[in-house]
């Protein structure tokens, strides 16, 4: 593995490439990445990089987002099959029909969507900024929120809004077991539960802290004296344990099995990352007409986030 890591670093230097990794990636990919973050941070980084090549170690929609923001750059992904169940739950044609059936609504789309869905959107949001962006609109604003019904329901609850929700969900966050989390809480009575807002309401009801991966990590760093039960994709535990080596982090279990991992995120490996850089393939492409529309709501998100200091 050490030789592979050195070969990746050499190729990266030769090709002026930036390796970006999501918190849900395998630990060895996070360790070799130049930048690790959540969806908002990855989008912000992609928008300002001077690299000639961006290697997006995440899932397909993240590569599309980078390409839409940086059309002049070559954007690669280690495995083109690394999709997203949440993005798949919102086909662009069906979402467009849903929008047409509810005229007069502002359309907010979670970043976990295809470029074609973003092209139908007024503002893109992430779990890090969704609440603040929703609250930036007047209370009487009629809003469609897609595709994650759990995140949308959570935002409705904390803001008092009544957004119209698309019925989509992430298979990883849907699988957490409330019973097993309660069992862990009995086993570790002093532990706090950290939960991502893509979790169902019954899971969020057990949580002490609800937030994006970046927000949960930030909280854990600021309160490293606690023990934590973590209800989000298990990849984030690597960074949590690196930043807080004395802290106990316990992955919240799914209904079946012991660890909740995204099978799509795990498709990316060091071997595939090396081959991707060596061959400059697979490369992400986005239809220019779709990209021209999709970039506008992403820029609006980045502008609102900057204005709000997010």
C-alpha positions in Angstrom: 0.0 0.0 0.0 2.9 2.4 0.8 4.2 2.1 -2.8 0.7 2.7 -4.2 0.4 5.9 -2.1 3.8 7.1 -3.2 2.8 6.4 -6.9 -0.4 8.4 -6.4 1.4 11.3 -4.9 4.0 11.3 -7.8 1.2 11.3 -10.4 -0.6 14.0 -8.6 2.5 16.2 -8.7 3.2 15.5 -12.4 -0.3 16.2 -13.5 -1.1 19.2 -11.2 -4.0 17.2 -9.9 -6.1 17.8 -6.7 -7.5 14.8 -4.9 -10.7 15.5 -3.1 -12.3 13.0 -0.7 -15.6 12.9 1.1 -15.7 12.0 4.8 -17.5 8.8 3.8 -14.6 7.5 1.8 -12.4 4.6 2.9 -9.8 5.7 5.4 -6.9 5.1 3.2 -8.4 7.4 0.5 -9.1 10.1 3.1 -5.4 9.9 4.1 -4.1 10.4 0.6 -6.5 13.2 -0.4 -5.4 16.8 -0.5 -8.7 17.9 0.8 -11.4 16.0 2.8 -14.8 17.5 3.6 -18.5 17.3 3.3 -20.5 18.3 0.2 -20.5 22.0 0.9 -16.8 22.1 1.5 -16.0 20.0 -1.5 -18.1 22.4 -3.7 -16.4 25.4 -2.2 -12.9 23.9 -2.8 -13.7 22.9 -6.4 -14.9 26.4 -7.2 -11.5 28.0 -6.3 -8.9 25.3 -7.1 -6.1 26.1 -9.6 -5.4 22.5 -10.3 -5.6 21.2 -13.9 -7.3 17.9 -12.8 -9.8 17.3 -10.1 -10.1 13.7 -8.8 -13.3 13.5 -6.9 -13.2 10.5 -4.5 -16.9 10.4 -3.6 -20.0 9.5 -5.7 -21.0 10.5 -9.2 -23.1 13.6 -8.4 -20.0 15.1 -6.5 -18.0 14.7 -9.7 -20.8 16.4 -11.7 -20.9 19.3 -9.3 -17.2 19.8 -9.6 -17.4 19.7 -13.4 -20.3 22.1 -13.5 -18.3 24.5 -11.3 -15.1 24.0 -13.3 -16.1 23.2 -16.9 -12.5 24.0 -18.2 -10.9 21.4 -15.9 -10.7 17.6 -16.3 -12.8 16.0 -13.5 -12.1 12.3 -12.8 -13.7 9.8 -10.5 -12.1 6.5 -9.6 -15.2 4.4 -10.2 -18.0 5.6 -12.5 -20.4 3.1 -10.8 -20.2 5.0 -7.5 -23.7 6.4 -7.6 -26.1 7.6 -4.9 -29.4 6.0 -3.8 -30.7 9.5 -2.8 -29.9 11.0 -6.3 -31.4 7.9 -7.9 -34.7 8.4 -6.0 -35.2 11.7 -7.9 -35.3 11.2 -11.7 -35.2 14.6 -13.5 -38.2 14.0 -15.6 -40.4 13.0 -12.6 -39.1 15.9 -10.6 -39.9 18.3 -13.4 -43.4 17.0 -13.6 -43.7 17.5 -9.8 -42.6 21.1 -10.1 -45.0 21.7 -12.9 -47.9 20.3 -10.9 -47.1 22.8 -8.1 -46.5 26.2 -9.8 -45.5 29.3 -7.9 -42.9 27.4 -5.7 -39.3 28.2 -5.2 -37.3 25.0 -5.8 -34.6 24.0 -3.4 -32.6 20.8 -4.2 -30.3 19.0 -2.0 -26.8 18.7 -3.5 -27.3 14.9 -3.6 -28.9 15.1 -7.0 -27.9 14.8 -10.7 -26.9 17.9 -12.7 -30.2 17.5 -14.6 -32.1 18.0 -11.3 -30.0 20.9 -10.3 -30.8 22.5 -13.7 -34.5 22.5 -12.6 -33.6 24.2 -9.3 -33.5 27.7 -7.9 -31.0 27.1 -5.1 -29.0 24.0 -4.3 -28.5 23.3 -0.5 -26.4 20.9 1.5 -27.0 19.5 5.0 -24.5 22.2 6.3 -26.5 25.2 5.0 -30.0 24.0 4.2 -31.6 25.4 7.3 -30.0 28.8 6.9 -30.8 29.0 3.2 -34.5 28.1 3.9 -34.6 30.8 6.7 -33.1 33.3 4.2 -36.5 33.2 2.4 -39.6 35.0 3.6 -41.8 32.8 5.9 -44.6 33.0 3.4 -42.4 31.7 0.5 -43.8 28.6 -1.1 -41.0 26.1 -1.3 -40.5 22.7 -3.0 -37.7 20.7 -1.3 -36.1 17.6 -2.8 -35.2 14.9 -2.8 -34.6 13.9 0.8 -37.8 13.8 2.8 -36.0 13.2 6.1 -33.8 16.3 5.8 -36.8 18.3 4.5 -39.0 17.1 7.5 -36.3 18.1 9.9 -35.9 21.6 8.4 -39.7 22.0 8.5 -39.7 21.1 12.2 -36.9 23.4 13.2 -38.0 26.4 11.1 -41.7 26.1 11.4 -42.0 26.0 7.6 -44.3 23.9 5.5 -42.1 23.0 2.5 -43.5 20.6 -0.1 -41.3 17.6 0.0 -40.2 15.1 -2.7 -40.4 11.6 -1.4 -36.7 10.5 -1.6 -34.2 9.1 0.9 -30.7 7.8 1.4 -30.6 4.1 1.9 -27.7 4.3 4.5 -29.5 6.8 6.8 -32.8 5.0 6.4 -31.3 1.8 7.8 -30.4 2.9 11.3 -32.2 0.9 14.0 -33.8 3.0 16.8 -34.0 -0.1 19.0 -30.2 -0.8 18.7 -29.4 2.9 19.3 -31.5 2.8 22.5 -29.7 -0.4 23.5 -26.4 1.3 23.0 -27.6 4.3 25.1 -28.5 1.8 27.9 -25.0 0.3 27.6 -23.3 3.7 27.5 -25.6 5.9 29.6 -23.3 9.0 29.4 -22.9 8.8 25.6 -24.3 11.5 23.4 -26.0 10.6 20.1 -24.8 12.5 17.0 -27.1 12.1 14.0 -27.2 13.4 10.4 -30.5 15.0 9.4 -30.9 12.5 6.6 -31.9 10.0 9.3 -35.7 9.3 9.9 -37.5 11.4 12.5 -37.5 8.4 15.0 -33.7 8.3 14.9 -33.4 12.1 15.2 -35.7 12.0 18.3 -32.9 9.9 20.0 -30.2 12.4 19.1 -28.5 15.0 21.3 -26.9 16.7 18.3 -28.2 16.9 14.7 -26.0 18.2 12.0 -24.1 17.6 8.8 -21.0 15.5 8.8 -18.9 18.6 9.2 -21.1 19.9 12.0 -21.0 16.6 13.9 -17.2 16.5 13.5 -16.8 20.1 14.7 -19.0 19.4 17.8 -17.0 16.3 18.7 -13.7 18.2 18.4 -15.1 21.0 20.7 -16.4 18.5 23.2 -13.8 15.7 23.1 -14.4 14.7 26.7 -17.7 12.9 25.7 -18.5 9.5 24.4 -20.4 9.4 21.2 -22.8 7.2 19.3 -22.6 8.3 15.7 -25.6 7.9 13.4 -24.3 8.7 10.0 -22.1 6.8 7.4 -19.3 5.1 9.2 -16.5 6.8 7.1 -16.7 9.9 9.3 -15.4 7.9 12.2 -11.9 7.9 10.7 -11.6 11.7 10.8 -13.3 11.9 14.2 -10.8 9.4 15.7 -7.9 11.2 14.1 -8.9 14.5 15.5 -10.0 13.2 18.9 -7.8 10.1 19.6 -8.8 9.9 23.3 -12.6 10.0 22.5 -14.7 6.9 22.2 -16.9 6.9 19.0 -19.4 4.1 18.5 -21.0 3.6 15.1 -24.8 3.4 15.4 -25.8 0.1 13.9 -28.3 -0.6 11.1 -31.2 -3.0 11.6 -29.1 -5.8 10.1 -25.3 -5.9 10.7 -23.0 -3.9 12.9 -21.8 -1.0 10.7 -23.6 1.3 8.3 -21.5 1.9 5.3 -22.4 3.2 1.8 -21.7 0.5 -0.7 -21.3 3.2 -3.4 -18.7 5.2 -1.5 -16.8 2.0 -0.8 -16.4 1.3 -4.6 -13.5 3.8 -4.7 -10.2 2.1 -3.8 -6.5 3.2 -3.8 -5.9 0.9 -6.8 -8.7 2.6 -8.7 -7.5 6.0 -7.7 -4.0 5.2 -9.0 -5.4 3.9 -12.3 -7.7 6.9 -12.6 -4.8 9.3 -12.3 -2.5 7.3 -14.5 -5.1 7.0 -17.3 -7.0 10.2 -16.7 -10.1 8.2 -16.8 -13.0 7.7 -16.1 -13.8 11.4 -16.8 -17.0 13.2 -15.8 -18.8 15.0 -18.6 -22.0 17.1 -18.3 -24.1 18.3 -21.2 -23.2 22.0 -21.7 -26.8 23.0 -21.9 -27.6 21.3 -18.6 -24.4 22.5 -17.0 -25.2 26.1 -17.9 -28.5 25.8 -16.0 -27.2 23.7 -13.1 -24.3 26.1 -12.3 -26.7 28.9 -11.4 -28.3 27.4 -8.3 -24.9 26.1 -7.2 -23.5 29.6 -7.4 -26.6 31.0 -5.6 -25.9 28.5 -2.8 -22.2 29.5 -2.6 -23.2 33.2 -2.6 -25.8 32.8 0.1 -23.4 30.7 2.2 -20.7 33.3 1.9 -23.1 36.1 2.9 -24.2 34.1 5.9 -20.7 33.2 6.9 -21.2 29.4 6.4 
